[in-house]
């Protein structure tokens, strides 16, 4: 065995030993240098080393064999043992899968009728059908009086026709439970297959509703909390960038500052973190860090439409600091900042057009929810404007008019028309330094839109403040959601 493979095997044994303290009933075996087995009640994970040529890197096989279906591995891959870090990553993926399998428990379903006798036979039929479909389901039958007391220990309740009238009582006692009424024709014919299919549909609909509720992006205006949160906003000029930062402690601002940087690079975020640390803030002791950056934000990945500004791995930075990092587009954060700073409107549009830029950005809150869209593209006008100007050879013309108020007005009117006709917001916050006159902008839009449909227009002169407040609100939202899902 090569030294690299031996190092990997020793690391595996240490890692697996720790796993045995986390996963109930987990044991570790290593009968020889070429094999390691991690055994749980549900499955066995195997690490096998194969030497094809003396002195050459070994081939490592990772697999997971389910205890109830040994002919169908749920995890299987081979790789050459030439990179220890990569091998360790793959092993962690193996053990993550094993832990998830080991944590799975049979889905318990309760059947109920007046006495439980009739449903006992039906429960056995359902169990047979579930086994045929390889579903890990357990079915039990109890009389309705007892079922009302113990239903909370099950994932779903199936009510026989004799006790359909008790459904409201069951739902009132167990509001989070799936309560399914077996149709009389299905129950009377002991059609367990149809009953199981109908139950699975009901459970799927309930799970979908739960996921939609968890994924609710409604922005709460109540921002009180007991956490320490650092928010950083970045706004890029034509040749430089300005970073604003703020630390909230239990909802109170305890630190404010700005950092100006030549050029434009997302990597400058690390310099801002260092600046905050030098002012006495324990970065690793924070509850969250929020980054509001220009560009398209897709998860923890950010990129600009027209320029390469570098891209640190924020996911790795979060792991290194031990602090969750939430990344948002700065126009989106500003839109949220406008939304939470008032309680009159639920549909808010933020229009940002930096001085000297032909391309602006928009943030949109509809029905109290931030609209990010698929891949974070909502409000990214750069793609639209660049396509149109390239198509009709108008890019040079836009560059020539963008420095004047009249030219900026023409550009912003076009951009706002795209959003207003698509979303019809109640109010538009205009963060455009060259357009302080909202009456003039209103008149231009009124020439095009139907009478009475131009939304209220509000000029924003504190764009950085809106971003910081909005990113703070997004962090509070994300932390609450994470806490609710635990």
Beta strands, then each sheet from edge to edge (+ up, - down):
strand 1: 27-32
strand 2: 35-39
strand 3: 43-50
strand 4: 59-66
strand 5: 75-80
strand 6: 107-113
strand 7: 137-143
strand 8: 156-159
strand 9: 178-181
strand 10: 228-236
strand 11: 240-249
strand 12: 252-262
strand 13: 288-293
strand 14: 296-298
strand 15: 301-303
strand 16: 325-329
strand 17: 348-352
strand 18: 361-366
strand 19: 369-370
strand 20: 427-431
strand 21: 456-459
sheet 1: 1+ 2- 3+ 4- 5+
sheet 2: 7+ 6+ 8+ 9+
sheet 3: 12+ 11- 10+ 13+ 16+
sheet 4: 14+ 15-
sheet 5: 19+ 18- 17+ 20+ 21+
end
